[in-house]
Amino acid sequence: MESSPADGGEPDGPDVQWVYQSVEVHLPDGSWRLGRISGWWQDAGGERWCRLRVTRSGRPAGWERFDPSRVVLLPAAGL
């Protein structure tokens, strides 16, 4: 049985797409902070998850449901 972020596990195998993608994250206090997505995964219900690390937060990277209103993908190349 495959583990998932919803049950506190780490998804694995070919379903995870490993990436290195810069983002801006809207924090609960209203501020924005740079971060990085290092993986994408979609669960059986169709929810997209991202492995997110927020810089200078003191927290390790972890899987979260992707919320485009809170996590903004930054361009990887020129505009």
N, C-alpha and C positions, 0 to 999 in steps of 0.2 A: 504494500500500500504506500502510495506517495505521500510524503509529508507536505504540509502547506503552512504559509505564514499565519493563516487564520487560527490554526491550532498550536501556534508557537514554534513550529518547525521551520526547517529550511527546505524549500523546493530544490530538486536536483534533477539531473539527467538532461536529456535533449530539449526539455520544455523551457529551460532557462536560457535567455539570450544575454550573454555577458557583454557589457558595453562600458564606455567611459564617457559620460555625458554631463556637462556642466549645467547647473540649474540655479534658479533663485527660489528660495523657500520663504513663504509668508508665515511668520511665527505668530503664536497666540497673542503676544503683546503688541502686535501691529507692525513690528519691524520686519525687514527683509534681510536674509543672510544667504551668502553663496553656499552651494552644496554640490554634490555629485551623485549621479545615479550610476551604479556599477552593474545592474542587472534588471531585466524585465521578465515577468512571468505572468501567465494568465491561468486562473483557476478554472475548475470544471463549470462554474456558474457564469463564466465570461468576464469576471472582474480582473482588471489589470493591476498588477502589483509591481512596485519598483523597490530595488535595494538602495535605500537613500542614506547618505551621510551628510550631515550639516556641519560645515567647517566651524571650528572653534566652539563646538557645543559640548565637548567632553564626552559625547555618547558615541559608541561604535555604530557602524552602518547596520541597518536593519530593514526588514521587509515591511512596507506600508502599502495600503491601497493607494493607487495613483489618483490624485485629485488635482486636475489641471487648474483649478482656481487657487490652489495653495502652492503648487510646484510648477514653476514656469521654465520650460526648456529653453536654453540659450543656444544661439547659433554656434555650430562647430567650425564654421569657415566664414569667410568674408560675407558681408551683406550684399 
